[in-house]
Amino acid sequence: MPYIKQEDRSRFCWNHSAYVPKTAGELNYLITDICCAYLECTGKSYSAINDILGALEAAKLEFYRRVVVPYENDKIRENGDVF
C-alpha cells in the first residue's frame, strides 16, 4: 500500500459523515466512480487501465492483510481452528 505523506492526506479525505455506502452495490459504485474519474483525468490508455487494476489489487491485498487476517485469527482463537 503506498502510504502518502500526512500533509497530503487531507486532499483525499472523504467525509465519512456525508454518506457511507450501505450495500455492496453502493460500495462497488463508489469504487467504480473513483476509477472512472482517474481514467477521465489521465486519459484512457493501457497504462492508465493497468494503473487502476494494479491499485485495486494492491488495495484488496492491503485490506486482506490489515482487516481480514486479524479478524480470521480472532475467530480461530474464539472458535478453534479447522485443521
C-alpha positions as a printed Julia matrix, in Angstrom:
83×3 Matrix{Float64}:
   0.0     0.0     0.0
   1.54    3.32   -0.96
   1.34    5.35    2.2
   1.2     9.04    1.34
   2.61   11.84    3.48
   0.44   13.07    6.35
   0.25   16.58    4.9
  -1.05   15.22    1.57
  -3.79   13.06    3.07
  -6.26   15.89    3.64
  -6.65   16.25   -0.14
  -8.03   12.73   -0.27
 -10.03   12.6     2.95
 -13.57   11.67    2.37
 -16.13   12.94    4.78
 -17.4     9.76    6.42
 -20.39   11.58    7.86
 -21.58   12.73    4.43
 -22.57    9.33    3.1
 -21.24    5.86    3.69
 -22.2     3.09    1.26
 -24.68    0.72    2.89
 -24.71   -2.1     0.34
 -22.16   -3.96   -1.76
 -23.69   -2.34   -4.84
 -23.22    1.16   -3.43
 -19.63    0.36   -2.45
 -18.96   -1.01   -5.93
 -20.49    2.12   -7.47
 -18.28    4.41   -5.37
 -15.1     2.49   -6.2
 -16.01    2.39   -9.9
 -16.76    6.12   -9.89
 -13.32    6.87   -8.43
 -11.66    4.63  -11.03
 -13.59    6.3   -13.86
 -12.6     9.76  -12.57
  -8.94    8.67  -12.6
  -9.35    7.39  -16.15
 -11.02   10.63  -17.23
  -8.2    12.65  -15.67
  -5.34   10.6   -17.12
  -6.94    9.65  -20.43
  -7.88    6.16  -21.47
  -4.8     4.09  -22.23
  -3.43    0.67  -21.47
  -1.15    2.26  -18.88
  -3.99    4.06  -17.07
  -6.17    0.95  -17.1
  -3.24   -1.07  -15.78
  -2.7     1.57  -13.05
  -6.32    1.16  -11.94
  -6.21   -2.63  -11.92
  -2.91   -2.56  -10.02
  -4.26   -0.12   -7.45
  -7.42   -2.19   -6.94
  -5.38   -5.37   -6.49
  -2.98   -3.67   -4.06
  -5.89   -2.2    -2.08
  -7.52   -5.64   -1.94
  -4.33   -7.23   -0.64
  -3.78   -4.47    1.92
  -7.37   -4.79    3.15
  -6.89   -8.54    3.44
  -3.63   -8.11    5.37
  -4.86   -5.38    7.71
  -8.52   -6.36    8.25
  -9.3    -9.92    7.16
  -6.29  -11.72    8.65
  -6.71  -10.25   12.16
 -10.45  -10.98   12.01
  -9.85  -14.59   10.96
  -7.21  -15.02   13.67
  -9.69  -13.74   16.28
 -12.28  -16.23   15.04
  -9.76  -19.1    15.17
  -8.98  -18.22   18.81
 -12.69  -17.88   19.56
 -13.98  -21.0    17.81
 -10.95  -23.22   17.23
  -9.06  -23.94   14.05
 -10.49  -26.04   11.25
  -7.28  -28.01   10.68
